[in-house]
């Protein structure tokens, strides 16, 4: 069936739909990963977004039962150059098209994704619409595009109740702003005793378990909208060792008086070079974010830039001088992408051990 993609600037693309039919609005972004579309689809950080994959052939290894980052697809729409309708992989349990159809997600194939990505790079991330209607008219739908807002996406994807995963290692209070499953898997691998808290949990609720460490996860949307989370993080700061990833990184900075700003088109892919300034080494990282910490807003008396993006120079990590806290913008748990920076989970474990020795 014919499908139309329309951006808020009037750019139109016509292709063929797969998955579900209908009409959906969202924020149109692009991901440069060559593989990992299953993890992209199920990453809660994509809540509210229509994702364009720049790699031309998508779906060739199907969908498997092991590589989900949440229990369902989180994207509002999915755009590819060419869909592989007959996947070939020993783990595959269904095709990409069947998977999207099952969850009511509209996909589009057969458009020039290079041209669409070029528009987003030159003009910045834009809102857009996908429609399979034969009578689609841009002028009549322009207001729907303009009025689209991603409303409180963190509360849409967070855990609804406290969850517990038993372990014999350090007790971790994980605040779920839209956590990818591989963050949890990475902590389980290190033996952690994990308590998963909803995003709007209070300091009192979190500290009631007497955690050894606190983990701030990734998540979708503008960090400044999460005023409840910023308040809680302010109250938690300095009480226990804290590690933050992506949205958690931004929320910690806001809680400590820094500022954030929206990037022109964000960082989304598996091949972003980031330098660990302390180690003087550059790693290839997995990233998915549309906001960054404003360099000029950092207080050098309490915050030090620990990692930097080697493409555009933006801040990729901060260490805090007066508390056992560090945060990073990229995803050391990967999924998809390289796990070169998984050592940061080990550094968090070491920070917890040192704090426990000090307290003893």
C-alpha positions as CSV (number, residue, x, y, z in Angstrom):
1,X,0.0,0.0,0.0
2,X,1.2,3.5,-0.8
3,X,2.5,5.5,2.1
4,X,3.4,9.2,2.4
5,X,6.0,10.8,4.7
6,X,5.6,14.6,5.2
7,X,7.9,16.8,7.2
8,X,6.9,20.1,8.8
9,X,8.9,22.0,6.2
10,X,6.7,20.6,3.4
11,X,9.2,17.9,2.3
12,X,7.2,14.9,0.9
13,X,8.4,11.3,0.3
14,X,6.2,8.5,-1.2
15,X,6.9,4.9,-0.6
16,X,5.3,1.5,0.2
17,X,3.9,0.7,3.7
18,X,4.6,-2.4,5.7
19,X,3.6,-3.4,9.2
20,X,0.4,-1.5,10.2
21,X,-1.7,0.9,8.2
22,X,-3.1,4.3,9.2
23,X,-1.6,7.6,10.2
24,X,0.9,8.7,12.8
25,X,2.7,11.9,13.8
26,X,6.1,12.1,15.5
27,X,9.5,13.6,15.7
28,X,11.5,12.3,12.7
29,X,15.1,11.3,13.5
30,X,17.8,9.1,11.9
31,X,20.0,6.3,13.1
32,X,23.3,5.4,11.4
33,X,23.7,1.9,12.7
34,X,24.3,-0.9,10.1
35,X,22.7,-3.5,12.4
36,X,20.7,-3.5,15.6
37,X,17.3,-2.5,14.3
38,X,15.6,-4.7,16.8
39,X,17.3,-3.0,19.7
40,X,16.5,0.4,18.1
41,X,12.8,-0.4,17.7
42,X,12.5,-1.5,21.4
43,X,14.7,1.2,23.0
44,X,12.4,3.3,25.2
45,X,14.5,6.4,24.4
46,X,12.8,6.4,21.0
47,X,9.3,6.9,22.5
48,X,7.5,9.6,20.4
49,X,9.9,9.3,17.5
50,X,9.7,8.2,13.9
51,X,13.1,6.5,13.2
52,X,14.8,6.5,9.8
53,X,17.6,3.9,9.3
54,X,20.4,5.2,7.0
55,X,21.7,1.7,6.2
56,X,19.9,0.7,3.0
57,X,18.8,-2.9,3.8
58,X,16.9,-3.6,7.0
59,X,15.2,-6.8,8.2
60,X,17.6,-9.4,6.7
61,X,18.0,-11.3,10.0
62,X,14.4,-10.9,11.2
63,X,13.3,-10.6,14.8
64,X,14.6,-12.9,17.5
65,X,13.6,-13.6,21.1
66,X,16.8,-12.4,22.7
67,X,17.6,-8.9,21.6
68,X,14.7,-6.9,22.9
69,X,15.5,-3.8,24.9
70,X,11.9,-3.5,26.2
71,X,8.7,-5.6,26.0
72,X,7.4,-3.9,22.8
73,X,8.5,-1.5,20.0
74,X,8.7,2.1,21.3
75,X,9.0,4.0,18.0
76,X,6.0,5.7,16.5
77,X,7.0,4.8,12.9
78,X,9.9,3.2,11.1
79,X,11.4,4.2,7.7
80,X,13.8,2.1,5.6
81,X,15.2,2.2,2.1
82,X,14.6,-1.5,1.4
83,X,12.8,-4.1,3.6
84,X,14.0,-7.7,3.6
85,X,10.7,-9.7,3.5
86,X,12.4,-13.1,3.8
87,X,14.9,-13.0,6.7
88,X,17.6,-15.6,7.1
89,X,19.0,-16.2,10.6
90,X,19.0,-19.2,12.9
91,X,17.6,-17.1,15.7
92,X,14.8,-15.5,13.7
93,X,11.3,-16.1,14.8
94,X,9.4,-13.7,12.6
95,X,9.9,-11.0,10.0
96,X,10.3,-7.3,10.7
97,X,7.1,-6.5,8.9
98,X,5.1,-9.1,10.9
99,X,6.6,-7.8,14.1
100,X,5.5,-4.2,13.4
101,X,2.1,-5.3,12.2
102,X,1.6,-7.2,15.5
103,X,2.1,-4.0,17.5
104,X,0.4,-1.6,15.2
105,X,3.5,0.3,14.1
106,X,3.6,1.8,10.6
107,X,6.7,1.2,8.5
108,X,7.6,2.7,5.2
109,X,10.1,1.4,2.6
110,X,11.2,2.4,-0.9
111,X,12.1,6.0,-0.2
112,X,15.5,7.7,-0.6
113,X,16.6,7.6,3.1
114,X,19.8,9.5,2.1
115,X,17.8,12.4,0.9
116,X,15.6,12.4,4.0
117,X,18.6,12.2,6.3
118,X,20.3,15.1,4.5
119,X,17.3,17.3,5.1
120,X,17.3,16.5,8.8
121,X,21.1,17.1,9.0
122,X,20.8,20.5,7.2
123,X,17.6,21.8,8.8
124,X,17.6,19.8,12.1
125,X,15.2,17.3,13.6
126,X,11.7,18.0,12.5
127,X,8.2,16.8,13.3
128,X,6.5,14.7,10.6
129,X,3.6,12.4,9.6
130,X,3.3,9.0,8.0
131,X,0.0,8.3,6.3
132,X,-1.3,5.4,4.2
133,X,-4.4,7.3,3.2
134,X,-5.1,7.5,-0.5
135,X,-6.5,10.9,0.0
136,X,-3.6,12.4,2.0
137,X,-3.4,16.1,1.7
138,X,-0.4,17.9,3.3
139,X,-2.2,21.3,3.7
140,X,-5.0,19.7,5.7
141,X,-2.6,17.8,8.0
142,X,0.0,20.5,8.5
143,X,-1.7,21.6,11.8
144,X,-1.6,18.1,13.1
145,X,2.2,18.0,12.5
146,X,2.8,21.4,14.0
147,X,0.7,20.6,17.1
148,X,2.4,17.3,17.9
149,X,4.1,17.2,21.3
150,X,5.9,14.3,23.0
151,X,4.0,14.5,26.3
152,X,5.8,13.2,29.4
153,X,7.4,10.2,27.5
154,X,9.4,9.2,30.6
155,X,6.2,8.4,32.5
156,X,4.9,6.4,29.5
157,X,7.9,4.0,29.5
158,X,9.0,3.8,33.1
159,X,8.2,0.9,35.4
160,X,4.8,1.3,37.0
161,X,5.8,-0.4,40.3
162,X,9.0,-1.3,42.1
163,X,10.6,-4.5,40.7
164,X,13.2,-6.7,42.3
165,X,16.0,-8.8,40.8
166,X,17.9,-10.8,43.4
167,X,21.6,-10.9,43.5
168,X,24.4,-11.5,46.0
169,X,26.4,-8.4,45.1
170,X,25.9,-4.7,45.9
171,X,22.4,-3.4,46.3
172,X,21.5,-1.1,43.5
173,X,18.6,1.3,43.4
174,X,18.0,1.7,39.6
175,X,15.7,4.7,38.8
176,X,14.0,3.7,35.5
177,X,13.5,6.7,33.2
178,X,13.1,4.2,30.2
179,X,15.9,1.7,30.9
180,X,17.2,-0.5,28.2
181,X,17.3,-4.1,29.3
182,X,21.0,-4.4,28.6
183,X,21.7,-2.0,31.4
184,X,19.9,-4.3,33.8
185,X,21.7,-7.3,32.2
186,X,25.1,-5.6,32.7
187,X,24.3,-5.1,36.4
188,X,23.1,-8.7,36.8
189,X,26.3,-9.9,35.1
190,X,28.2,-8.1,38.0
191,X,26.1,-9.9,40.6
192,X,24.0,-6.8,41.7
193,X,21.0,-7.0,43.9
194,X,18.7,-4.7,41.9
195,X,15.6,-2.7,43.0
196,X,14.0,-1.0,40.0
197,X,12.1,2.2,40.9
198,X,9.6,4.2,38.8
199,X,10.8,7.5,37.5
200,X,8.7,9.6,39.9
201,X,9.9,7.8,43.1
202,X,10.9,10.0,45.9
203,X,14.2,10.2,47.8
204,X,12.6,8.6,50.8
205,X,11.3,5.7,48.8
206,X,14.7,5.1,47.2
207,X,16.7,5.4,50.4
208,X,14.3,3.1,52.3
209,X,16.1,0.1,50.9
210,X,19.5,1.4,52.0
211,X,21.1,1.0,48.6
212,X,24.9,0.6,48.1
213,X,24.6,2.6,44.9
214,X,22.1,4.5,42.7
215,X,21.8,4.1,39.0
216,X,20.1,6.7,36.7
217,X,19.1,5.2,33.4
218,X,18.5,6.4,29.9
219,X,15.1,7.6,28.8
220,X,13.2,9.7,26.2
221,X,12.4,13.4,25.9
222,X,13.6,16.8,27.1
223,X,15.4,16.4,30.5
224,X,14.0,19.8,31.7
225,X,10.5,18.3,31.6
226,X,11.4,15.8,34.3
227,X,11.2,18.3,37.2
228,X,10.2,15.5,39.7
229,X,13.4,13.5,38.8
230,X,15.6,16.6,39.1
231,X,14.2,17.3,42.6
232,X,14.8,13.7,43.7
233,X,18.4,13.6,42.3
234,X,19.2,16.8,44.2
235,X,18.1,15.1,47.4
236,X,20.1,11.9,46.6
237,X,23.3,13.6,45.6
238,X,26.2,12.8,47.9
239,X,24.3,10.1,49.9
240,X,25.4,7.1,47.9
241,X,27.6,6.5,44.8
242,X,25.7,7.3,41.6
243,X,26.2,6.4,38.0
244,X,24.0,7.9,35.2
245,X,23.6,7.1,31.5
246,X,22.1,9.3,28.8
247,X,19.0,11.0,30.2
248,X,20.3,10.2,33.7
249,X,23.5,12.0,32.8
250,X,21.6,15.1,31.8
251,X,19.3,15.0,34.8
252,X,22.3,14.9,37.2
253,X,23.8,17.9,35.5
254,X,20.5,19.9,35.8
255,X,20.2,18.9,39.4
256,X,23.7,20.3,40.0
257,X,23.0,23.7,38.4
258,X,24.1,23.1,34.8
259,X,22.0,23.6,31.7
260,X,21.0,21.4,28.7
261,X,20.2,22.2,25.1
262,X,18.7,20.4,22.1
263,X,21.2,19.3,19.4
264,X,20.5,20.1,15.8
265,X,19.9,16.5,14.9
266,X,21.2,14.4,17.8
267,X,23.5,11.5,18.1
268,X,21.9,8.1,17.1
269,X,24.0,5.2,16.0
270,X,26.7,2.7,16.9
271,X,29.8,4.4,15.6
272,X,30.4,7.6,17.6
273,X,34.0,8.2,18.7
274,X,34.3,9.4,22.3
275,X,37.6,10.2,24.2
276,X,38.0,9.2,27.8
277,X,40.1,12.2,28.9
278,X,41.5,10.5,32.0
279,X,42.7,7.4,30.1
280,X,43.6,9.4,27.0
281,X,41.9,6.8,24.8
282,X,39.2,7.1,22.2
283,X,36.4,4.5,22.1
284,X,33.6,3.8,19.6
285,X,30.3,4.1,21.3
286,X,26.6,3.5,20.9
287,X,24.4,6.6,21.3
288,X,20.8,7.7,21.2
289,X,20.1,11.2,22.4
290,X,18.8,14.6,21.2
291,X,20.1,16.8,24.0
292,X,23.4,17.8,25.4
293,X,24.9,19.5,28.5
294,X,25.8,23.2,27.8
295,X,29.6,23.5,28.2
296,X,29.5,27.1,29.6
297,X,27.0,26.1,32.3
298,X,29.3,23.6,34.1
299,X,30.7,24.7,37.5
300,X,34.4,23.8,37.4
301,X,34.4,23.8,41.2
302,X,32.3,20.7,41.4
303,X,32.2,19.2,37.8
304,X,34.9,18.0,35.5
305,X,34.4,16.9,31.9
306,X,35.6,13.2,31.7
307,X,34.6,12.3,28.1
308,X,34.2,14.2,24.9
309,X,32.7,13.5,21.5
310,X,35.4,13.5,18.9
311,X,33.0,14.4,16.1
312,X,31.5,17.6,17.4
313,X,33.3,18.2,20.7
314,X,30.1,17.9,22.9
315,X,30.3,16.7,26.5
316,X,30.0,12.9,26.8
317,X,30.8,12.4,30.5
318,X,31.1,14.3,33.7
319,X,32.8,13.4,37.0
320,X,31.7,15.2,40.2
321,X,34.4,16.4,42.5
322,X,32.6,16.5,45.9
323,X,30.6,13.3,45.7
324,X,31.1,9.7,44.4
325,X,29.2,10.4,41.2
326,X,29.9,10.1,37.4
327,X,27.7,10.1,34.4
328,X,28.1,9.5,30.7
329,X,26.1,10.5,27.7
330,X,26.7,7.4,25.6
331,X,25.6,3.8,26.2
332,X,28.4,1.6,27.7
333,X,25.9,-1.3,27.7
334,X,25.7,-1.0,23.8
335,X,22.8,-3.0,22.3
336,X,23.2,-2.2,19.6
337,X,26.8,-1.3,19.1
338,X,30.3,-2.0,20.6
339,X,30.8,-2.8,24.3
340,X,34.2,-1.1,24.4
341,X,33.1,1.1,27.3
342,X,31.6,-1.6,29.5
343,X,34.5,-1.0,31.9
344,X,32.5,1.9,33.3
345,X,30.1,-0.5,35.0
346,X,33.2,-2.0,36.7
347,X,34.3,1.5,37.8
348,X,30.9,2.0,39.3
349,X,31.3,-1.3,41.2
350,X,34.7,-0.2,42.4
351,X,33.3,3.2,43.5
352,X,30.7,1.3,45.6
353,X,33.4,-0.9,47.2
354,X,35.5,2.1,48.1
355,X,32.5,3.9,49.6
356,X,31.6,0.9,51.8
357,X,35.2,0.7,53.0
358,X,35.1,4.4,53.9
359,X,31.8,4.1,55.7
360,X,33.0,1.0,57.6
